[in-house]
Amino acid sequence: MNLFIEFPGQQRTKRPGSSLWKEPAYTPPVYNATEKDTGVSELTATLSRRDVHRASAQEREIPRFVPKTNPISVEAAYAPEFDYAQVLQRCSKRMAVLRAVMLVILVPVALGLLFVASFCLSSIAHGARPEQVGEQLTHLVQQISGLLHGIFS
């Protein structure tokens, strides 16, 4: 996609070296046999070269104003980029909300798992067998459910 907006007048007048540049046609002066004899041909040839040079300089002039016939608005020219930026902005807002919700949910869950793991390891360190650890975890779950039932009822 070309990000440089060119007006129709600018498209017609390209710089030399581009594919659309056309050199002004120069036609060499025509000499007649009668002009050669009279000596007027040199003056005519000089004048015609100057006229051609002036005409080619005028053809190469770049217009210094923006044509008012076909104005190009920035909104119309960059509409796809603006739409893509809005989609990115909506997506980043959604991701920010999702991150905040995940933080609120996952931090307490992670702390609970850490507590259960440390509870199991401390009971194993005190010499409990796996059956006893299971019984203690069952007792812990019953106490927590009783506490939550008492809070929310």
SULGIDA-V276135 format. One record per residue. N is the residue number from 1. RES is the residue in one small letter. OMEGA is omega in degrees with one decimal (999 if undefined). NEAR is the number of other C-alpha atoms within 12 Angstrom. Layout:
BEGIN
N;RES;OMEGA;NEAR, N;RES;OMEGA;NEAR
END
This chain:
BEGIN
1;m;-179.7;8, 2;n;-177.5;7, 3;l;179.8;11, 4;f;-177.6;12, 5;i;178.3;17, 6;e;176.6;19, 7;f;-177.1;23, 8;p;178.5;19, 9;g;179.2;21, 10;q;179.3;21, 11;q;179.8;17, 12;r;-177.3;19, 13;t;177.8;24, 14;k;179.0;22, 15;r;177.7;17, 16;p;-179.7;12, 17;g;177.9;10, 18;s;-174.4;12, 19;s;-177.3;12, 20;l;-177.7;13, 21;w;176.6;16, 22;k;177.3;17, 23;e;177.3;20, 24;p;-177.0;16, 25;a;177.8;12, 26;y;177.1;16, 27;t;179.6;13, 28;p;-178.7;16, 29;p;-179.7;19, 30;v;-179.6;16, 31;y;173.2;18, 32;n;-179.9;15, 33;a;-178.8;11, 34;t;179.9;11, 35;e;-179.7;16, 36;k;-178.5;15, 37;d;-174.6;11, 38;t;-179.6;13, 39;g;-179.8;14, 40;v;-172.7;16, 41;s;-179.7;19, 42;e;178.5;18, 43;l;178.4;16, 44;t;-179.8;20, 45;a;179.5;21, 46;t;179.9;16, 47;l;-178.3;16, 48;s;176.8;20, 49;r;178.3;20, 50;r;179.5;17, 51;d;178.9;18, 52;v;179.5;21, 53;h;178.2;20, 54;r;-179.7;16, 55;a;-179.7;17, 56;s;176.7;18, 57;a;178.2;14, 58;q;177.7;14, 59;e;-177.9;20, 60;r;-177.4;21, 61;e;178.3;17, 62;i;179.0;18, 63;p;-174.6;17, 64;r;179.5;10, 65;f;177.5;13, 66;v;-179.0;15, 67;p;-177.7;14, 68;k;-177.4;11, 69;t;-176.6;10, 70;n;-179.5;11, 71;p;178.6;17, 72;i;-179.4;18, 73;s;-179.8;13, 74;v;-179.1;14, 75;e;-179.3;12, 76;a;-177.0;13, 77;a;-176.2;19, 78;y;-178.8;18, 79;a;178.8;15, 80;p;179.2;15, 81;e;178.2;16, 82;f;178.7;15, 83;d;179.5;15, 84;y;178.0;13, 85;a;177.8;14, 86;q;177.8;14, 87;v;177.9;14, 88;l;-179.7;14, 89;q;177.6;14, 90;r;-179.1;14, 91;c;-179.5;14, 92;s;176.4;14, 93;k;177.8;14, 94;r;-179.7;14, 95;m;178.2;14, 96;a;178.2;14, 97;v;179.1;14, 98;l;177.4;15, 99;r;-179.4;15, 100;a;178.8;14, 101;v;179.1;14, 102;m;178.2;15, 103;l;-179.5;14, 104;v;-177.4;14, 105;i;-171.0;14, 106;l;-179.7;15, 107;v;177.3;15, 108;p;178.6;14, 109;v;179.0;14, 110;a;177.8;15, 111;l;177.1;14, 112;g;177.7;16, 113;l;177.4;14, 114;l;178.5;14, 115;f;-179.6;16, 116;v;179.4;21, 117;a;179.0;16, 118;s;176.6;16, 119;f;179.2;20, 120;c;-178.8;26, 121;l;179.3;19, 122;s;177.4;16, 123;s;175.4;21, 124;i;179.3;18, 125;a;179.0;13, 126;h;173.3;13, 127;g;179.6;13, 128;a;176.1;17, 129;r;-179.9;16, 130;p;178.6;16, 131;e;179.4;14, 132;q;178.0;16, 133;v;177.7;24, 134;g;178.0;18, 135;e;179.7;16, 136;q;178.2;22, 137;l;177.1;22, 138;t;177.9;16, 139;h;178.7;14, 140;l;180.0;18, 141;v;178.5;16, 142;q;178.7;14, 143;q;-179.6;14, 144;i;179.6;15, 145;s;176.4;15, 146;g;178.5;14, 147;l;179.8;13, 148;l;178.0;12, 149;h;177.7;11, 150;g;-179.4;10, 151;i;-171.9;9, 152;f;179.3;8, 153;s;999;8
END
